[in-house]
Amino acid sequence: MLLTACSSDERNPNNPYLISPIINLQLNLNLPEYNPLNFPGNSITITSQGIRGIVIYNIDNSQYAAFELSDPNHAPNDCSRMDVEGIEATCLCEDGNRYNIVTGQHFTQPDMYPMQRYRANREGNILFITN
């Protein structure tokens, strides 16, 4: 007899602080709320998905970056949601961790966990965000 167990807590094996929520978004870039993603250098945030939300950044109209907005170096808490300004996501906790939303890397301490990345693929005018 073989017994297996599954955990309902799908922890990210690369980061002990964050889970890996199921992400499956289809963004129609013809809709006004997603229009900024038609122009390189723009980003939007979606607060209804992920752990604390997702930021999506248009690199060059064929490449997009999508990252979790929960600080990867904190367990999710009241201050771990990050605010985005330009290409910078900043944690609201006392340490004020700052990350680049194009690469996901911490600005000053590259040895810290990077932002949790989601896949972003554009097909025509639909942008798919998945994990």
Secondary structure as UniProt FT lines:
FT   STRAND          11..12
FT   TURN            13..14
FT   STRAND          15..19
FT   STRAND          24..28
FT   TURN            29..30
FT   HELIX           32..38
FT   TURN            40..41
FT   STRAND          43..46
FT   TURN            47..48
FT   TURN            50..52
FT   STRAND          54..58
FT   STRAND          64..68
FT   TURN            72..73
FT   TURN            78..79
FT   STRAND          81..85
FT   TURN            86..87
FT   STRAND          88..91
FT   TURN            94..95
FT   STRAND          98..100
FT   TURN            101..103
FT   TURN            110..111
FT   STRAND          117..123
FT   TURN            124..125
FT   STRAND          126..130
//
